[in-house]
Amino acid sequence: MADLLTAPVHTAGRAGGNGRAALALARVEAARFLRHPLTVAALLLFVSPWVYDLATGTANRFPVLADAAVDLQVLGLFALGGGAMVTAHLAALRAHRHNADELFDTLVLLPPWRTLASLLALLPYAGVVAVLVAARLVALALRPGAVGVPDLADAAVVPAVVALFGAVGVLLARLWRSAVAAPVALVVFAVVMFAGLVAGVEGPAWWRQALPIMIDDRGFALPAGLVDRPSGRHLVYLGGILVVVALAAIARSGARRVVVPLLAAVALTAAAGAAQFRGDPALQRLRADVTRDPAPLSTCRTLGDVRYCAFDEFTPWIAAWDEVVRGVLRAAPAVTGPPLVVRQRVWADGPGRAGFSADPESEVDRVDGWRRADADAGFPEAVMAGTAWGSDVDAATLAAAVAYRVVSGVSHSSARLTCGAQGALLIWLVGHATPGTAAGLRRVDEDSSGAIVFSDFSLLTTIAVPDRVAAPALALLTRPAAEAEALVRANWAELADPATSVERFGALLGVPVPAAAAGRGTSGMRGLTLVPPTLRAMRLGPVVGAAVAGLLIAAGPALFGARLEADDLGDLLRLAALCAATGLAFAFDDPARPTLVAVPVPAWRGAAVRAAAALVAFAAWWAAAVTAVYAAPGPAGLPLVGLSVEAAAVAALSLAAAAVAVRFTARGIGGPVAAPAALAVALAVVVAPLRPPMRVPAGTAGPTWAVVHHRWAALLAVLVVTTVVAVTAPPARRRYRLGEGRPGRP
């Protein structure tokens, strides 16, 4: 018996003994992983938008499959990836959590092999995710209006990200043997990743492509021949990171001879990452050429007396376009000008890359260049259709463009108000065309102030009708459709005359016209009319995300029962305030900003509403953060007045940076620039070599505290003045560049 107990156990010499044992353990761990409540919850969260769309009938009937594959990555990153990280971390720590480490040390299977089994257990879950992604894309592809084909590399990113996050959870278990490691790391990663995703939309290419998921710098679809996503190389890059993390976890478990494979994986990852930046000059030239003239990638069809030209893979949308066009033409006894043509365009080298023009003259110049190109191609005064389609607002935007062409005889030019009877007639035609365009008109009206604005963000074109002009048309839409249509057809010639006033429109059709001084949304509007649409247009995601992260930081001691001194609690509040204030850098972001230059409402009013809403929200957040800090065990007294002044100054810094950045950033989005800038300035202020320094421990009292906070108050006043000046100053003039020349010009 003594010989049996003291004899060494030999397993290494058994061929494949460790490998077979690791595979057996991996099978058990994989089954437990798939049954874990977090895994089930993550999968349900991932599919919940699809179930909601089916249940409510809001599913997009015209999906762009390539973009759909990319859209799945964001939800997959946070829902599936986050769940995989926490679940894998808990599984790898199971022995430690149950105080069984010593028992596990007696097992034949060594720690590196157990770590390998934990990593292999992730593969079945990644396979389930791959099946879900494939099923979703197949379901979208079966819809009659589906466009294009999905990029398989983009589709494969979702299961790859899930495997990567699971591997990170295993690595964390080897680095930090605590059950809270993964949740804390996930919160930090979520904040950093969310800021990275937002910055990736407007930031440099290297930043977008260094993230686990690659976000485009545009908000609309492109024809497949113009897409320049290095999706295959990005997938290899992601796989390289996965291998590096897995080898690091195995090495941390005590494995030997992994240095060479680890270095090889790092080299592969670096090479794949660098390969993403290899551009294609020929593709860039093609993008510029197609932006000027889409004919090389277009197919034309004639339905009735209307000709439609769409990009080759977008032709399934023509039937839906025709339904809208027929609805507009039904009430028009005649079409003014040349034969009606609807021609699809895309600004392939435009808003996301080359900037835009933010003044009316340049906007008109740009769109007029496209109109001249259409005339040269044999389609004079063609109605421009973009690559955004599927919602009621998209249908209303196309109906407005067709109605403008039918009424005026020319295609619309951006940043031009449509007034008089023509403007009222345009609104009525949009609301009368189809139920979808009527719903879209109501939505646009709810989200607009001063004027009803139809915007195509893929082209950055706008049709704006002042609220006073739109009011009689909206009143006419409440009458029986047949009665209103008969009145319009009987008075068409006078209604379509540009010299006819809106008062005459009301007299001919028997609808009231508001008095000029009492228009619903003119520049003289009073009260709170501007508030609801402005609040709806705010980008709440970054603001809410930063606020939640900051509140979690402030609530940390209370959640974990940690006792901190006054100095530490003060620094915790400062860090939480800095995190929450970062979200305010996105308060002035408005993707519709370049399309609203014709709206007769001063821009500073909307900015004032945004700033007030942001400050009220930050004040409420600060109260919640202070309450959370006081809920923790520790000193009961903190110098809240001084800390509140610091927090207000940091919030004002973010708003000032946002107000300045939004004036000079493409598409009216300054947050990705303002957030890191405000963070850098705040840190610079704190570490500045001043006497006394700007950061004073919260437990300090006396003259030093008073002197420092007089400085903070002065800084707050300067930042408030800076914000006011930046918001009220005339908009900066930005000239666009489009390829090597302007659209429609050589």
C-alpha positions, 0 to 999 in steps of 0.5 A: 500500500505504501508503494502505491501511495508514493509511486509517481503518476505517469501520464505524459507518456500516454499518447494523447492522454492529456489531450483526450482528458482535456477534450472530455473536460471541454465537452462537460464545460461546454454543456454547462456553459450553454445551460448557464443562465447568463448564456440563455439571457444573452441569447434571448437579448440577442434575438429579442429585436427580431421577435419584437419586429415580427410581433409588431409588424415593424420589420424592415421589408427592404434590408441591405444585407451587407449592412445587416451583417454589420449591424448584428456586430454591435448587439453581438459585442455587448450582449453575447460577448459580455455574457460570454466573458462573465460566464467563462470567467465564472467557470474558470474560477469554479474551483477557487469559488468553491475552495477546491483549489487544493483538490484540483491540484491533485488531479492528473490533468495539469492547469494548462490543460484545464485552461485549454479545456475552458477555452475549447468549451467556448467553441460550441457557444460560438457555433450556436451564435454563428447559426443564429447569425446565419438564420437571421441573414437568411430570413432577411434575404428571403424578403422581397425587398432585400438588397445585395448579399452579406459579407461572410467575413462581416457575419463571422465577426459576431461568433469570433467576438463571442469567442474572443470575449470568452477567452478574455474571461478565462485570462482574467480568471488566471490574472485576478482570482475574484468573481467580480473581476469580469463584471468590473472589467466588462463595465470598464470595457463597455464605457471604453468601447462605447466611446470608441464606437462613437468616435469610430464613426467620425474618427480616423481609420486606424481607430475604427479598424483597431476595434473588435468590430469595424464601424463605418463612417457613414449612415447609409448603404453603398452599392457593393462595388463601392464598399471598401471595408477590409472585412476579411483582413479584419477577421484575420486580425480579430482571430489573431487577437483571440489566439494571443489571448488564449496563449496568454491564458495558457502561459499564465497557467504554467505552460512552457514552450509557448513563447514562440507561438505567442510571438508568432500570433502577435506578429500575425495580428500586427500584420493583419491589422496593418493590412487593413490600411492598404487602400485601393486607389482605383476604388477611390477613383470609381467612388468619385466617378459614381458620385458624379454620375451613377450610370456605370453601376445603374439599371434603368426601367420604365413603369408606365410613363415614369423611368426609374434608374437604380443601382444594380442590386437596389432594383428590388426597391423600384416597385416600392418607389413606384407606389409612392410616385403613383400616389403623388401623381394620382392627384396631379392632373399634369407634370410640369417640365420634362418627363419624370425620371427617378434616379438613384444617387449616393454620395460615396465620397461625401459626408463621412469622408470629405466633409460637407458644406454648412452654408446654403450657397454651397449646398445649392451649388453641390446639388445643382452640380448633380442636376447638371450631371443628370441633364448631361446624362439625358435625364434633365430634372431627375428626382434624386433618390438616395440609398435609405429606404424602408421607413415611412419617413423615407417614403415621405422624403421621396414623395416630397422630392417627387411632389416638388418636381411635379409642382415646380417642374425642376428637381429640388435643390438643398437648403431652399425653403418652399413657400407659398401655395407651392409649399402647401400643395407639396405637403398635401401631396405627400400626406395624400399619396399613400398611408405610409407617406402620411405616417412619415409626414406625421413623424417628420412634423413631430420631429421638426420645429419652425418648418417641416423638413424632409432630409435624405441623409445619404445625399444630404439634401433637404426640402423645407416647408415653413410651419405656417405654409404647411398648416393649411395643407395639414388641415386639408388632409383632415377632409375626405380624400376624394373631396380634397383631391377634386378641389386640388385638381380643379384649382391645380393651375393656380395652386402650382403657380409660384406667384400664388400665396398661401393665403390664396391656397387657403381661400381656394380650398377653404382651409384656415391659414395662420396669421404671419405673427402666429405661425406655428414655428417661425423665428418668432416662436415663443414658449416651449414649442422647440423643446420636444423635437429638440430633445427627441433629436438628442443623441442620448446613448453616449450621455446615458452610457457615461452617466451609468458608468459614472454612477457605478463608479460612485456606487462602488464602495456601497455595492461592495461594502468598502470603507474609504476615507474622505480623501478617497471618497472625494477622488471617487466623486471626481472620477465619477463626475469626469466620466459622466461629464464626458457624455455631455460632449455629445449634447450638441451632436445633430446629424441633421445639422447640415440639412437644417440651414433653411429652417427659420429658427435660430440655431442657438435656440436648439443649442440652448435647449440641448445645453439646458437639458444636459445640465439638468440631467447632470445635476440630477446625476450629481445628486444621485452620485452623492447619495450613492457615495454617502450610502457607503461606510465611511466618513459622513462629511464631505466638502460638497460645495467645493466638489460641486463647483469642480463637477460643474466646471468639468461639465461646462468644459465638456459642453464648451468643447462640444459647442466648439467642435460641432462647428467644425466637424463633419455632419454636425457631430462633434462629440467624438472630438470633444470628448477626448479633448475635454478629458485631456484638458481636465486631466491637464488642469488637475496635474498642472504645476500650480501652487496650490494644485487644482486637486486638493484632498477632500479632507483638507480645509482652510485657506488652501481649499478656498483659494483652489475653488475660487480658481475652479469657479473662475474656470467655470465662468470662462467655460460658460462664456466660451459655450455661449459665444460658440453657440451664438456665433454665425456658423462656420463655412465649410467647403466640401471636396468631392474626389478631385472636383465638384459633383457634375464637374470635371 
